Amino acid sequence: MRQKTHSLIISFPTTADAMAMEQIAKLYQIDGKLIPVPHFMSTGCGMAWKGLPDDQEKTIQLLKDKRVEWEEVECLEY
C-alpha cells in the first residue's frame, strides 16, 4: 500500500491548464507531478498537481501570474 504524505493537490478545468502547471513547475523548480484527480475532488479534466504543501503560496501566485486556471486546492494526507 502506498504511503500517504501531507500534499498539496490542485485540480484543473482543462488538460491545457494541467500541462501549463507542469511547465511552470519545471521552469520555477517546484517539486511535484501530475496525477489523476483524487475521487474526493471535482473531476475537471481528470488531472491534478501533487506537490509540497510548503509551495502552496508560490504555486498559486505563479498560476495567477501566468493566467492558468485551477478548480480546487487542498492540503491533506494523500
C-alpha positions in Angstrom: 0.0 0.0 0.0 1.2 3.5 -0.9 2.5 5.7 2.0 0.3 8.8 2.4 2.1 12.1 2.9 1.0 15.6 3.5 0.5 17.0 0.0 -0.7 20.0 -2.0 -3.3 18.9 -4.5 -4.6 21.3 -7.2 -7.2 20.2 -9.8 -7.6 21.9 -13.2 -10.6 22.5 -15.5 -8.7 21.6 -18.7 -5.8 19.4 -19.7 -4.1 22.5 -21.1 -4.1 24.1 -17.7 -2.7 21.0 -16.1 0.1 20.8 -18.7 0.8 24.5 -18.1 1.3 23.8 -14.4 3.8 21.1 -15.3 5.8 23.5 -17.4 5.7 26.2 -14.7 6.9 23.7 -12.2 9.9 22.8 -14.4 10.7 26.4 -15.1 10.5 27.6 -11.5 11.8 24.3 -9.9 8.6 23.4 -8.0 8.6 19.8 -6.8 5.6 17.7 -7.8 3.9 15.8 -10.5 0.7 15.4 -12.4 -1.6 12.7 -11.0 -5.2 11.5 -11.7 -7.7 13.7 -9.8 -8.5 12.1 -6.4 -12.1 10.9 -6.1 -12.9 13.5 -3.5 -12.2 16.5 -5.7 -14.1 17.8 -8.7 -13.3 16.0 -11.9 -12.5 18.8 -14.3 -10.0 17.4 -16.9 -9.1 14.4 -14.8 -5.6 15.6 -13.9 -4.3 17.3 -10.8 -1.0 18.5 -9.4 0.5 16.9 -6.4 3.2 19.0 -4.7 4.6 20.1 -1.4 2.3 22.0 1.0 5.1 24.5 1.6 5.0 25.5 -2.0 1.2 26.4 -2.0 1.6 30.2 -1.9 4.3 30.3 -4.5 2.5 27.9 -6.8 -0.9 29.7 -6.6 0.9 33.1 -7.2 2.6 31.7 -10.3 -0.7 30.2 -11.6 -2.3 33.7 -11.2 0.7 35.4 -12.8 0.7 33.0 -15.8 -3.2 33.1 -16.0 -3.6 29.4 -15.6 -7.0 28.4 -14.2 -7.5 25.9 -11.4 -10.5 24.5 -9.7 -9.7 23.3 -6.2 -6.7 23.5 -3.9 -6.3 21.1 -0.9 -3.5 20.4 1.5 -4.1 17.0 3.0 -2.8 13.5 3.6 -2.8 11.8 0.2 
